Amino acid sequence: MKKPSSKIREEITRLQEQLKQAESRDAERIGRIALKTGLGDMEIEESQLQTAFEELAARFRKGAFQNPKSTAPVSAGGPSGQRGEG
């Protein structure tokens, strides 16, 4: 059974609104993280920042940031290898 074109247009409109909301959530999340790292205080050209984000995304896609599987437990007190000795 075929959908009438008016129903398809309504569905497209609804999906476009969902996409807009999802993109806004993603932008807010990434923006909050960028501000926490201090990027908001730096004077960086948008093109440079976009290039840096593209490089970062490529590293994630390649799996460069995946945690290696380890059987050794990591203490909650800090990174492994630190024992508080001074």
CORCOR-V251298 format. One record per backbone hydrogen bond with DSSP energy under -0.5 kcal/mol. NH is the residue of the N-H (numbers start at 0). CO is the residue of the C=O. E is the energy in kcal/mol with one decimal. If there is no record, write none. Layout:
[[NH,CO,E] [NH,CO,E]]
//
This chain:
[[6,3,-0.8] [7,3,-1.8] [8,4,-2.4] [9,5,-2.1] [10,6,-2.3] [11,7,-2.6] [12,8,-2.6] [13,9,-2.4] [14,10,-2.7] [15,11,-2.6] [16,12,-1.9] [17,13,-2.1] [18,14,-2.5] [19,15,-2.4] [20,16,-2.3] [21,17,-2.5] [22,18,-2.7] [23,19,-2.0] [24,20,-2.2] [25,21,-2.4] [26,22,-2.6] [27,23,-2.4] [28,24,-2.3] [29,25,-2.7] [30,26,-2.6] [31,27,-2.5] [32,28,-2.0] [33,29,-2.6] [34,30,-2.5] [35,31,-2.2] [36,32,-1.6] [37,34,-1.2] [38,33,-2.2] [40,37,-1.2] [41,38,-1.0] [43,41,-1.2] [48,44,-2.4] [49,45,-2.8] [50,46,-2.1] [51,47,-2.3] [52,48,-2.4] [53,49,-2.5] [54,50,-2.2] [55,51,-2.3] [56,52,-2.7] [57,53,-2.2] [58,54,-2.0] [59,55,-2.1] [60,56,-2.5] [61,57,-1.9] [62,59,-1.0] [63,58,-2.5] [65,62,-1.4] [74,72,-0.5] [77,74,-0.9] [81,78,-1.6] [82,80,-0.5]]
//
